[in-house]
Amino acid sequence: MPVTAQDIQAALQQSLSPQRLDVIDDSHLHAGHAGAGEGSHYTVRITSERFTGLRPVARHRLVYDALASLIPAGIHALAIQARSPGEAD
């Protein structure tokens, strides 16, 4: 069963308590590419207090850690926009 946007939202809500969270399934944009398939490509836009004072790599690590159980289930690509509260959108 492919990973859904709702699966990703639930995992990120639980781990990072975001003030804002958008999860967009971009899989249809990658049809025919290696690793493409239903529930394989996502964009995550997330704002969380947990990102305050962290560099982008550390923020991405927190997102990947929160999704660790879902990545092997079929997420091939993840575009992450991680901000702390107060940063411009």
Protein Blocks (a to p, Z undefined) as FASTA:
>chain_A
ZZdfklmmmmmmmmnopabdcdddfklmmgoiahiaehkaccdddddfklgopafklmmm
mmmmmmmmmmmnopabdcdddddehiaZZ
